[in-house]
Amino acid sequence: MGAGQLEIELRAAPNTAWRLEMSNDLKNWGLYMLPDLARTGTNGVCRIHVAPAGASLFYRSRQMP
């Protein structure tokens, strides 16, 4: 992982789909990455590396059906 990068670790039920969203104001949310789904492995963990944005951002994850 490079300098200034952030690693977000999701822990959930194995083989579930998640979407990572970002916001700069906690009101308006948009997709962080494409493809927009991340899957946990058989161990229930998914790690997402977030590149530095230069501005303060908030992140949230949402489980997908």
Backbone as CSV, one residue per row, in Angstrom:
resi,resn,N_x,N_y,N_z,CA_x,CA_y,CA_z,C_x,C_y,C_z
1,MET,0.853,-1.156,0.000,0.000,0.000,0.000,0.907,1.230,0.000
2,GLY,0.573,2.221,-0.832,1.386,3.418,-0.955,1.139,4.429,0.153
3,ALA,1.998,5.429,0.186,1.870,6.481,1.197,0.540,7.209,1.046
4,GLY,-0.100,7.452,2.156,-1.354,8.185,2.140,-2.570,7.356,1.793
5,GLN,-2.379,6.073,1.464,-3.527,5.229,1.134,-4.193,4.718,2.397
6,LEU,-5.456,4.427,2.251,-6.263,3.898,3.344,-6.757,2.519,2.935
7,GLU,-6.773,1.591,3.869,-7.336,0.276,3.606,-8.588,0.119,4.460
8,ILE,-9.699,-0.127,3.800,-10.959,-0.356,4.494,-11.201,-1.855,4.514
9,GLU,-11.467,-2.381,5.681,-11.711,-3.811,5.822,-13.162,-4.026,6.229
10,LEU,-13.872,-4.793,5.418,-15.255,-5.157,5.720,-15.264,-6.570,6.271
11,ARG,-15.951,-6.773,7.374,-16.120,-8.109,7.953,-17.608,-8.395,8.005
12,ALA,-17.993,-9.464,7.337,-19.414,-9.795,7.235,-19.539,-11.284,6.958
13,ALA,-20.755,-11.707,6.695,-20.979,-13.108,6.341,-20.187,-13.439,5.074
14,PRO,-19.675,-14.652,4.975,-18.921,-15.048,3.787,-19.741,-14.914,2.507
15,ASN,-19.037,-14.554,1.435,-19.602,-14.479,0.083,-20.804,-13.540,-0.023
16,THR,-20.738,-12.394,0.645,-21.789,-11.387,0.508,-21.265,-10.223,-0.327
17,ALA,-22.166,-9.519,-0.997,-21.800,-8.408,-1.877,-22.004,-7.079,-1.154
18,TRP,-21.062,-6.164,-1.365,-21.086,-4.862,-0.711,-20.774,-3.767,-1.714
19,ARG,-21.271,-2.582,-1.421,-20.970,-1.410,-2.233,-20.328,-0.376,-1.311
20,LEU,-19.226,0.215,-1.768,-18.555,1.259,-1.004,-18.971,2.609,-1.574
21,GLU,-19.408,3.488,-0.690,-19.846,4.820,-1.106,-19.000,5.873,-0.398
22,MET,-18.936,7.075,-0.995,-18.163,8.162,-0.402,-18.970,9.454,-0.434
23,SER,-18.611,10.355,0.475,-19.294,11.643,0.575,-18.327,12.667,1.154
24,ASN,-18.492,13.919,0.768,-17.688,14.972,1.391,-18.507,15.789,2.390
25,ASP,-19.833,15.488,2.489,-20.684,16.267,3.386,-21.653,15.419,4.227
26,LEU,-21.584,14.112,4.113,-22.457,13.165,4.820,-23.925,13.250,4.398
27,LYS,-24.230,14.047,3.385,-25.599,14.149,2.873,-25.729,13.488,1.510
28,ASN,-24.787,13.782,0.635,-24.812,13.262,-0.734,-23.765,12.167,-0.869
29,TRP,-24.226,10.990,-1.277,-23.347,9.829,-1.370,-23.249,9.367,-2.812
30,GLY,-22.063,8.908,-3.206,-21.847,8.364,-4.540,-20.979,7.125,-4.452
31,LEU,-20.950,6.357,-5.522,-20.144,5.138,-5.558,-18.668,5.479,-5.521
32,TYR,-17.910,4.709,-4.773,-16.469,4.937,-4.729,-15.763,4.267,-5.890
33,MET,-16.145,3.062,-6.218,-15.365,2.312,-7.197,-16.259,1.627,-8.209
34,LEU,-15.682,1.321,-9.331,-16.352,0.527,-10.357,-15.470,-0.678,-10.623
35,PRO,-15.929,-1.880,-10.733,-17.338,-2.211,-10.545,-17.760,-1.878,-9.126
36,ASP,-19.027,-1.619,-8.966,-19.494,-1.082,-7.693,-19.689,-2.124,-6.598
37,LEU,-19.458,-3.395,-6.892,-19.648,-4.427,-5.866,-18.321,-5.028,-5.434
38,ALA,-18.187,-5.239,-4.148,-17.054,-5.969,-3.596,-17.634,-7.175,-2.876
39,ARG,-16.954,-8.287,-2.939,-17.451,-9.501,-2.286,-16.509,-9.911,-1.179
40,THR,-17.105,-10.342,-0.072,-16.287,-10.925,0.981,-15.869,-12.318,0.527
41,GLY,-14.721,-12.749,0.983,-14.260,-14.084,0.642,-14.933,-15.131,1.512
42,THR,-14.436,-16.334,1.414,-15.014,-17.408,2.216,-14.763,-17.199,3.707
43,ASN,-13.785,-16.333,4.037,-13.512,-16.018,5.445,-14.329,-14.823,5.938
44,GLY,-15.151,-14.221,5.070,-15.999,-13.107,5.472,-15.305,-11.759,5.509
45,VAL,-14.121,-11.662,4.882,-13.362,-10.411,4.903,-13.162,-9.891,3.484
46,CYS,-13.302,-8.585,3.322,-13.017,-7.916,2.056,-12.192,-6.676,2.376
47,ARG,-11.060,-6.506,1.696,-10.212,-5.326,1.906,-10.230,-4.477,0.644
48,ILE,-10.461,-3.184,0.832,-10.513,-2.249,-0.292,-9.480,-1.161,-0.037
49,HIS,-8.579,-0.958,-1.000,-7.572,0.092,-0.887,-8.145,1.370,-1.482
50,VAL,-8.106,2.443,-0.707,-8.659,3.725,-1.118,-7.498,4.669,-1.410
51,ALA,-7.472,5.204,-2.627,-6.413,6.128,-3.027,-6.614,7.484,-2.355
52,PRO,-5.522,8.211,-2.099,-5.662,9.532,-1.495,-6.467,10.457,-2.403
53,ALA,-7.353,11.232,-1.808,-8.229,12.109,-2.587,-7.816,13.572,-2.493
54,GLY,-7.009,13.933,-1.521,-6.617,15.319,-1.356,-7.608,16.120,-0.522
55,ALA,-8.809,15.622,-0.385,-9.834,16.293,0.418,-10.361,15.302,1.449
56,SER,-10.987,15.809,2.469,-11.586,14.933,3.480,-12.827,14.263,2.912
57,LEU,-12.891,12.960,3.051,-14.041,12.198,2.574,-14.508,11.248,3.664
58,PHE,-15.775,10.912,3.609,-16.378,9.927,4.492,-16.728,8.710,3.651
59,TYR,-16.659,7.530,4.252,-16.960,6.296,3.536,-17.998,5.501,4.307
60,ARG,-18.823,4.774,3.564,-19.758,3.832,4.180,-19.907,2.649,3.239
61,SER,-20.272,1.533,3.812,-20.527,0.340,2.997,-21.988,-0.044,3.158
62,ARG,-22.525,-0.599,2.089,-23.919,-1.043,2.102,-23.979,-2.440,1.513
63,GLN,-24.666,-3.327,2.220,-24.806,-4.687,1.716,-25.808,-4.694,0.575
64,MET,-25.470,-5.424,-0.465,-26.325,-5.524,-1.638,-27.098,-6.834,-1.594
65,PRO,-28.286,-6.835,-2.189,-29.089,-8.075,-2.189,-28.457,-9.152,-3.052
